[in-house]
Amino acid sequence: MGCCQYFAPIEGNADAFTVEMPRVTFGRGALSEIGERALGWGIRRAALFTDPYLVESEHVARARSSLAGAGIDVAVFSEVRIEPTDDSVLAAAEFLKDGGFDGVVSVGGGSVMDTAKGALVYAKYPASFATYFAPPVGAGTPVPGPLPPHVACPTTSGTGSEVTGLSVIRFAALNVKFVLASRYLLPDEAIIDPACIDTLPPTVVASTGFDLLSHAIECYTARAYTRWAKVAQANARPMIQGANPWSDLHAVEALRIVGNYLERGVADASDHEARDCLSWAATLAGMAFGNSGTHLPHALSYAVAQMSRDFRPPDYPGSGTFVPHGLSVIVNSPSVFRYTAQAAPERHLEAARCLGGDVRDAAPEDAGEIVSSKIVSLMRSTRVPNGLSGVGLTKNDAVALADSAIRQSRAIANAPRDTGLDEIRDIFEQAVSYW
């Protein structure tokens, strides 16, 4: 299977793809560069975004020290909600509007970085919250223009938000997540210091690791960019544009790293090689999906997070029902890839091979089972929930889950197979339990 075969031109369809990226710095101790980097963007007064659980951490302390050393005035916003909502993002926007800031530094996981992105939009370009979201929930109005500088510093190894122009936000009234997408949301700088994940407990490393795994495999198996309609104007090309040679490069390497290091990184916090590699893989997967888009596992994950009734994972702070994003994604993934493999068997087999699966003498019709079995093996060895049943859902929930998930139209359309409501229901029914 070659690049040219999967991306063969189709008359009248897209014949180009676009890559959007921030500047990236990676390495242990890189948080010490935050001050100099921010100063280079003309930031003299910074809003430092973090969450209530990190605000007193050594990571935030290091960031503040670096900013202070560069002579930058800092005010901290730590009221980030884990899994941000429209209300929490608008509250952050008010903080920006009232503070006289000329830039933002975010130090935290995906929720922190996504909140910072959304807050920058609504502080600079106030509007009703749905305005900049695509239908069916929003008006589809493009973000009008550039935003103040943003230096993004992840403290987990999964979301990749530091290198994407995407922000995932839950609409409280609808109780479902949607994606705010624009090239203007891209951070200007991404500073990845893998020392930040040394302190993460096993369940968090597993959840974020499965998020990056699914980012990578979804990008690699997504509908080819040449199967999307050609845009009338170059600036209208969406970030969810389908698999392309750029996303392939990063997705394949991210999968290889996950196959080699996920189990080690979950099992041993002192294994710096494993955790450093997972941190880098998360950024690679972000580079991939930020320029291709994800598909069914992520589209279905939002319904799982919304409908779970009583699940609470170990190692996470707080209380109440909560399904971490990576777990809500991975409980669907084996079922999804059994379904999608029919449309792109070679790509599914290559993904399985990168993860360490045995693809010798495999036939195309074996692809779905092989890649799914490898993912299930990783799920079992890292002790994450066994499908939907592991997060408190049953086969009886499949119809309601599908009715919720079908609203994620762009991501669903990015799958290699055409997928409707009935197919999504069947995927959920097959995702109840794997062992």
N, C-alpha and C positions, 0 to 999 in steps of 0.2 A: 504494500500500500504506500503510495507516494503522495506528496503534497499536491502534485498536479492532478492526480486522480480525484481526490476528495474535493478539490476546489476548482473542478472543471467549469469553464464559463458556461452560462446559460443565457441565451439571447434575451435581452430586455431586463435582466436582473442586475444586481450589484456587480460591479467589476473593479471595485477598489475597497480598501478598508483603511481605517485611521487608527493610529496609536497615540494615546495621550499618557504622559508620565510626569510625575514630579522629579526633582533631584533626590537621589537616594544615597544615604550614608549608612553603612552597616558595620558593626563591630563592638566588641566588649569595651565599655567605657565611652561609647559615642554620645551618651547623654551630656557629657561635659562640653560638647560642641553646640548645644542648643543656643546659648547666649550669643556666640559669634554668628551663627547662622541667622538667628532672628534679627540681629543688628544689621546684617547684610541686606535684609529686606526692608530696612528703614523703620523697624519696630523700635519705638522708644518707650511705649507704654503697652504692656501685653496683658491680655486676659488669659490666665492659665486655667484651662478646663481639666478637671479630673472628677473622680466620684467620691462619695463619702467614705468608702472603704480604703481608698488609696491616698487620701489627702494628707495623712500623717506618715505615709510610707517613705522609705529611703529613696525611692525613685523620684517622687515629687520633690523631696528635699534636695536631691542632686540637681534637678531641673531648676529649681528656684535659685540655688547657689550659682549655677552657670549664668542664669539671666542677670542676677545681681552683679556678678563679676563683670558683665558686659555693660553695666550701668543702665540696665533696663528696669523701669518701674513695673511692678507686677501686682495685679489683683487676682485673687483666686476665686473661681466659680466651681464649687464642689457639689452642687445640687443636681448633678447628672443622674437621671433615672436609668437603672439597668433595664435594657429594652425601652428606649425612649419613646415617648408619646408626643402627639401634637402639642399638648399643654406644656410638657416639660421642655420641649424645644422652644416654644414661644416665650417661656419664662427666661430661658438662656438668652434669647434674642433681646429681651428687655434689659438684661444685665449688660449686654454689649452696647445697646443704644445709650444707656445712662452713664457709661464709664469713661468716655473719651479715649477709647483704645484705638491704636493703629495697627493691630494685629493680634492673632490668637496662637497660643501654643497648647496643644492637647497632649496629655500624658495619661494613658489608660488603654482600656480595651476598645472594642468596636463601638460600644455604646457612647463612650466619651468622644471618640473621633466623629461619629455620626452626628452627635448632638452639636458639636462645634461646627460642622459643615452646615447643618440646617439652621443653626442660630445665625451664622454669617449671612445666609440668604435673606432671612426674614428681618434682620436688623438693617440690612442695606436696602432691601426692596420690599417693604411691608406690603402684605396682601392677605386675603383670606387664605387659610392654610392649604386648602385644596388646589389653589391656583396653579402651582408649579408641578403638580403631580399629573401623570397621564390618566386618561379615562381607564376604568369606569368611575374612579372616585374624583378625578380632578379635571381641570379645564385644559390641561396639556399646554399651558403657556410656558414658553422657554424662560429660564432664569435670564433676566435682562442683560446682565453684563458681569464684568469682573468683580471679585470680592477682595476684601483686605487680606494680607498675607496670612498664611496658616502653616505652622510647623507642627507636623504630626509625629508623635512618638508612641508606638504601641508597647504595651506591657504584657500582651499575651501573644501566642503563636498560632493565630488562626484566621482572624477576620480579613487581613489584608487591606483594611480601610485606609491605611496610610498612603496607598498608591492608587486609589480609585476615586472617581467622581460620582460616587453613589453614597446615599445615606438611607438607611432602613429605619422607618419610623412607624409606630403603631397609631392608627387613628382610634382614639378612645371610644368614640360613639359607635364605630363599626366593629371594634374589637378585632382588628386585623391589621397586619403590617403591609405597607407599600413602600416602593423605592422612589426616592427623589434622585433624579439623575441629571447631571449637567457637567460639561467639561470645566465649568467655573467652580465646581465643588472640589476639584482636585487640590489637595494640599500642594503648597509650593515646595516644601521640603519634607522628606520622610527620613527620620532618624531612628534607626532600629538598633537597639542595644540589647543583645540577647541575655545579658546579665539580669534583665528585668524578669525573665521567666524562671530564674533559679528558685524563686520563692513560691511558685505556683504549686498547689497540691495536685495529686494524681488525676482526680476527676476533671479538673479544669484543663490540664494538659490534654487529656483524652478528648474532651468535648471540642476544644479549639483545634486539636489535631484532626479530628474528623471533619470539622468545617473546612479546613484547608484541603483535605483529601477530596471532599466533594466539590469544592471550587474547581480543583484541578481536573477531575475526571468529567465534570459537567462541561467545562470549557472544551476539553479535548473531544468529547462526543457530541457537542452541540451541532445544530444545523450549520452547514457551511455558509460563510458570508455570501457566497454566490447564489444561494437559494433564497436570499431576501430580495425584496423589490429594490430597484435602484432609486436613490433619493434624488429629488428634483434639484436640491441645492446642497453643496458640499457641507455647509455648516449645519445642515439638518440631519446628517448621518448620526444615528443613535449609538450610544456606547454598547447597548445590547445589539451587536451587529453580526453575531455568529462566530463560529470557529474560524480561525485564520492562521497563517503561518507564524505570526508573532505569538499569539496565544498558545499555539502548539509547543513552541520551544520551552516556554516557562512551565506549562502544565505537565509536560513529560518529566522534566527534572524535578518538579515538586512531588510528583507521584513516586519517583524513584527514591527520593529522600524519605517520604512517609513509609515506604516499604522497608527501608533499612533502619529507621530510627524511631518510629512512633512507639513501639512497645518498650524500647529502652528508655525513651524520654518519660513515659508514664511511670515506669517501674522505679526510676532512680533519679531523684532531684540533683544528685551530685554528678551525674553523667553530663558534663558540660558539652562534650562533643555532640551528643544526641540532641540536647536542648538548643544548642546553637544552630544545628542543622534544621531543626523544626522551625525555628524563628526565621531563618532564611527562606525555607520552603513556603512559609505563610506569605512572605512578601512576593515570592515568585508567583504563587497562585493568585495573589491580588493583582499582579501585573497581567496575568492571563485573563481573569474574569472581568477586570475593569475595562478590558478592550474586546471582550467577546460576549459577556453575559453568561449567567448560569441557566439552568433549565429546570426540569421537573423536581428533583429533590429539594431545591430551595423554594420553588413555587408551592410545594405541598407542605413544607415545614411550618409555614406561618399558621396554617390551620391547626397543626398539631400543638403548637405553643398556645394557641388561643383556646383550644377545647380541652386540654388536659385538666382534670378536676382535682387531683390530690397529690401530684408528684412533686417531690422536692429532693434534689440530688445532694449527696454528701459533699462536703468541702466548699460549699458556696455560702456566703454570709446572708443574713436576712432570714425572713420567714415567709410562709405562704406558698401557694402553688407556683412552681416555676420550672420550665423546661429550658435549659440553656440552648442557645441557638444551634450549636454543633450537634447536640443530641437530637433536637427536633428534625434536623436534616438527615442524620445518618440512619435513624430508625426507618426511614422510607427508602433509602438508597438501594439496598439489595433488590427490593421488589421493582424499583424503577428500572434498574439496569438489566434485569431479566427481560423487561418489556422493551426497552429501547435498543437492545443489542441487535434485534432483527434488522434494524435500519442501517446500522453501521458496525457490522460484526468485527471487521478488522481493527477498528479503533477500540472497541471494547476489549479485544484480545491483547492489543498493545498496552492498554491501561492495566490489565491484569498482569502482564509480564513486568511492567515497571514496578508494580506493587510486590513482586516476588512470586506471583502465581506461576504454576506449571502450565505452559501453553504448548508444549511439545506435542506434535501430531494432532493438535486441536483443529476441528472443523468449524466453519463459520457458525453452524447451528449450535455449537457448544459455548459460544462466546458469553452469552448472558449468564449461564450457570457458573462458568469459570470465574468471571469477574465478581459476581455476587458472592460466591463461596469464599473468595479471598477476603472480601470486605467483612463478611460474617466472622471469619476466623480472627481478624483483627479486633472486631467488636468483642468477641468472647475473651480474647486474651487480655484486653484492657478493661474488661468488666463493665461495659456500658449496657444500658437497657436492651433487652431482647425484643426489639421491634416495638410496635405500638402498645402491646400489652405491658411492656416494661415501663411505660409512662402513664399507665392507667386507662388506656383506651381499648376498645374491643371491636370486633367485626360489626357490631350493631351501630358503631359510630361512623362507619365508612360513608354512608350517604351524606350525613351532615358535614363531614370533613371535606368531601368532594365539592359540595355546594359552596363551601367557603373558599377552597383552593382555586376554583375555576375563575375567580376574579383576577388571578395573577396572569393576565392574558399574554403579555409580552414574553415572560419567561416560559410559559407553556409553549408558545409558538417557536421558541428557540430549541426545543427538543428535536432530535432527528426524525422522530415519527410524529405524524399528525395525531393529536391527542384531544379527546373531548371528555365530557362529563362522565360517560359510562366507563371509559378507560381509566380515568382517575379513580373512580370508585373501586374498580377491580384492583388497581395497584394498592390502594389502602387495605383492601380485604386480604391481599397476599402479604401485607407488611405486618400483620398482627404478631407473628412469632416466627423465628428462624431456627430455633433449636429447642 
